Amino acid sequence: MDDFIFLANEAAEIHAFMCEHPACGYSWSPRWGEDGYDVEFVSSSGRRYMVRVGSYDCSSSYIYAWKLALSYTSYAGALDGATYTGNIRAVFVGSGLFSDQSPWFIAGRGDAYLNEEQHVTMCQSQEPDLMSSFNINEFGDVYGGEFGDQTGHESDIQPFYEFANVIIHYEGGADEGGGDGGQIDPTPSFDNDEWQGDMVGRNDTTGAGDDYAGVFGESVLYLACEGAGQYQVHPLGHAEENWLDFVDHYDLDDEEYGMAGDGRPIDGLRITDPTVCYQVHTVDGRWHEVMRGLSDSSSCGDDYAGVYGIAIDAIRIWRESGEQPRYNVYS
C-alpha cells in the first residue's frame, strides 16, 4: 500500500482528473491546455483547484499537475523551468523536492516514470500497479486531431508497463516544511481574518444562524476550543497513529498551545470529556455520527470523529446540559 504523502496525493488526483476528463486530449501543439477552459476540481482533501482542461502531451500534463499541487505552498514556481521530458529530471530534482532513482525503485503515488527521450507517466498506485498518462491522438500521431479525447485513450489510467529509465521520486519536503519555508499555506495570520467566528455549543455568536463552525467545502485547518477539556486532531496525510498532541486552551494567538492543528486539513477529532458531544461534517457532504467523549454512537466503534483521508469542513461541539463549550475553526 502506498504511503500517504499529502502533496503527492494532490498531484496524482489532479493528473487522474485530467486523464479522465473528456476535454483532455493529446497534442504537441497546443500542449498546455491553451485551447481549453478552466474547471473547478476539489480534491479528496477539500482543496479547490482551477484545472485547465484541454490539449496536453505526456510531459506538460505531468508538470502542470505538480505545479498546481505546489501552488498552495511556498514552493509555488519551483518547477517553472520544466518544459518537456528532457528537462523534467533536472528541474524537479533541482528544486530539492524530488530525487532521481533507478527504474527498479518502487515508485510512490505522484512519482514519475520517465524516459527522457520518449515518455513520462505518473504513478497512481502500487496495488494495483496503475499509472496515468497522455498517450497519442486519435490518428496515432502527435499533431492535429480534434479537441478533447476522441478515443477514450488519448489520456487515461492504465496498468503499469516498463519503459522508464529513471523514477522521479517526491521526497516529501514541501509537506514537512523543508527547504526555505516550505510549510503548506495557508496558515493562520493570527489577525482572525479567516477564523470563522465563535460558536457556544450549537449557537452561533456571529449572527449567521447556523449550528456549526466551518464552511462547507472549505477544509478546517485549526480548531480552538475551551470548556471541553482536552482535544486533539489528526492532520490529513499523516499515518493513522500520528495524531497531534492534546491541547486544552483557546487562544487564537498561540499556535502551539491555544489551538489544535498544523496548517494541514484535519480529518480526525478527539475530545476526551465524556460529557461533551461532538460531530463532524466532511468535504464529501456527510455529517458523521455523534461522539460522546471517546465513545462512538454508531456501530464503527472507533474513538474519534471523522474518516482518515477525508477532510473535515464543519464541526459541532456541545453538552446536552450544563455549561457549553466555546470553539472556533480556521478554514
N, C-alpha and C positions, 0 to 999 in steps of 0.2 A: 504494500500500500504506500502511495506517495506520502512523504512528509508534507504537511500543510504549511506552505510559506505564503504569507498573505499576498504580496505583490506578484509573485509568480502565478498564483491562482487568478488574480485580477487579469493579468496579461493573457493567460490561457482562455479565460472566459470571453474576453473581448475578441480574441482571434477566432474562437469557435463560433461566436455570434456572427462575425464577418463571413466565415466559411459557409455558414448555413443560411445566410440571408440571400434571397433570390436576386437582389440588386447587385450583388458582388460577383463579378465575372473576372476572367483572366485577361490581362493585356499588358504589353510592354509600353504602349503609348495610346492613351494615358495610363499611368500606373500608380498614381497617388489618390485615386478617387475624385479627380478633378471633374469628371463627367457625372458625378453622383449628387447626393444630398445627405443632410445630417439626420440621424435617427437617435433618439434618446435610448440608451441602454442602461439598465440598472443591474449591477452585478449581485451575486448572492450575498455580498457583504452590505448591500444597501447603497453603495457608491453609484453616483449617476455620471454617465459619460455621454457626450455627444459624439457618436461614431459616424464618420463619413463613409457611407456605403456607395460603392461604385466599382471602378476597374482598378485592379491591383495585379502585381505579379508576386512571386513567392517571397522575395526579399522585402519589397516595400510593405507588404501586409504584416510580416513579422516585426519589422522595425516600428511600424505605426502602432501595433498593438502594445508593444513595450513602452513606447513614448507616452501613450495615453495612460498606461498603468502608473508611470512615474510622475504624471502631471500633478498629482496631489502632494508631491514631496519636494524637498529642496534639490533633488536630482533632476528636476524637470529641465530639459535641454541637454542633459549629459550625453544623449545618443544622437544629437542633431547631425553629427558628421557621418553617420551611417547612411549609405545610399543604395548599395547593391550587395550581392553575395560576396564580392571580392573585398569589401572593407568592413563587413559586419564584425568579423573577429577582432580586428584592430581597434575599432571604436568601442565595442561592447566591453572587451577586456580592459581597454584603456580607461574606461570610466571608473574602474575599481570595483564594480558591482558584479562582474562576471569573471569566470576563469575558462580557459580552453582545456578540454580534456580529450583523452583518446577516444576513438569511435567505439571502444568496448566499455566505456564508462556507462553506468546505468543512469540514464537521463531522468530528471525530475520534471514535474509539470511546469511548463513555461520555458524549458530549455530548448535550444535549437539543435536539430540535426542538420549539419552544414557540410556541403561540398562546395568549396569556394569558387569552383569553376562551373558548377552545374545548378545547384538547387539548395533550398533550405525549407525545412518544415518545423513545426512546433510540437513538442511532446505534450499530449493532452493527458495521458495516464500511463501508468506502468502495468496495471492489471485491471482491465485488459490493456494490451500494449497498443495504444492509438496515437495518431498524430494528425494535426490539422495542416492543410496546405492549399495554396493556389497552384494549379497544375498546368492547364493548357486551355486554349479557347475551343469553341465548338467545331472549328475546322482543323484541329490538331496543329495549330500554328500559334505564333505569339503576337502577330499583328492582325488588325481587323476584327471582325466579329461584331455581333450586336451587343447592346448594353445589357448587363445582367448575366446570370448563369443560364445558358440555353440548354445545357445537357444535364444539369444537376451534379456535375463532377468537375466543372471548371474550378470550383473551390469546394472542398469537402473535408470531412473527418474520416480517416481510413485506417486500416491496420498498419502497423509498423512494417517497413521494408528497409533493407540495407542499401544505403547509397552514400552515407556521410563519411568524411574522413576526419571530422572533428566534432565534438559536442561543446556547445557554448552553454555553460552552466551558471545559473544565477546563484550567488553565494549568500544572499540574504541581507546585504549591508544596508540597503535602504529601509528594510523593515526594522533593523536593530538599531538604527541611529548611527551607523558607522560613517566614516568619511567626514566631510566638512558639513556637519549639521544636517545629517540625513534623516532626521526624525520625520515621520509621516505628518503631514499637515492636513487639515487644520488642527492646531492645538489651541487651548484657551489663551486668549489675550488678557484675561482677567479684568476686562472692562465691562463684563456682563452683556456684551452686545449679542451673544448667541446663547446665553443661558435663557431658558425658556420661561422662567418665572416660577415663583414659589407655589407649590401645592401644599395644603394642610389636609392630610388624609385624602379624601376624594373631592375636596373643594378647591377650586382654582381661585387664587387670590388676584389674578391679573384681570379678571372680568371676561375671560374667553368663554366661560360657561361649560367647559368640559370637565371630566373627572379623572384625568390622567395627565402625566407630564410627558411632553415629547411632541414630535411632528411626524405623522405617518409618512413613511418613505425616506425619512432622514435618520440615519443611524445615530444612536446615543453613544457618545464618546466618553462622557463623565457623568457620574451621579454623586450629588452631595445630599446627605440626609442626617437629620438629628431627631432624637426621640424614639429611635427604633433599635438602639443598641448597636452591635457590631454588624457591619455589612461588607460585602466582598463581591468583586466582579471578575469575570473571565473574559479576556480580550479575544476577539475572533482571530484565528490564525495560530494561537498558542496551542501546545499539546493539551489534551483534555485535563491532565492533572496539574497544569501550570496556571493556577489562579493567582491573582494579585493578593497582596496582604490585606487582612481585615483593617478597616478604619471605623471610627465611631464618632466622627465630628462632621460638622457642616461649616465650611469656610471656603468661599469662592476665591480667596486669595492664597490658599495654601494647597498646592497641587499634591504635596506629599502626604499630608495628614487630614486635610479638610475635605477630601473627595476621593472617590474610587474611580480608577481608570488610568490609562497611559496614553491616550490620544488615538487609540485604535477603536473601531466599532466594538461594542460589547455584545457578547452572545450568551452570557450567563450571569445570574444574580443570586446571591445568598444573603439572607438575613437570619440571624440565629435566634432572636427573641421569639418564643413560641406564641406570644400574644399578638404578634404582628402578622397581618395578611399582606401578600404582595402578588402581583400578576404582571406579566409582560406581554407585549404585542411585538411580533416580528415583521420584518420587511416583506415577507410573503403574504401578509394580510391576515394573520391569525392572532387572536387572543388565546393565550395558553392557560392551562388550569391554575387555579389559585393555590399558592403555597402558604402554609402557616408555619413560621419558623423554618425548620429543615424537613417538614413533613409535606409530602405531595398529596393533594386531594384527588389526584387522578390515579389510574392503575399503573403509572410508569414506575413509581417507587423510587425516584431519584431525590436528591436533596437540594435542588436548585431550580430556579425558574429560567426557562429558555431552551434552546436547542443548539448544541455545538455546530458551528458553521453557518448559522443564520443570524444576522444582526438584529438586535432589538431596536425598535424605534419609539416605543412608548412604555411607560411604567406606571403602575398604581401601587401605593403603599398606604395601608390604613389599619386601624383597630376597629373591631366590631363595637367596642365600648371603651370609654376612658379617653385619655389624652391622645391626640392624633399626632403622628409624625409630620415633620416639615421636610420637604425634599424638592430638589430642582435637578434638571438634566441639561447638559450641554450637548447640542446636536446641530 
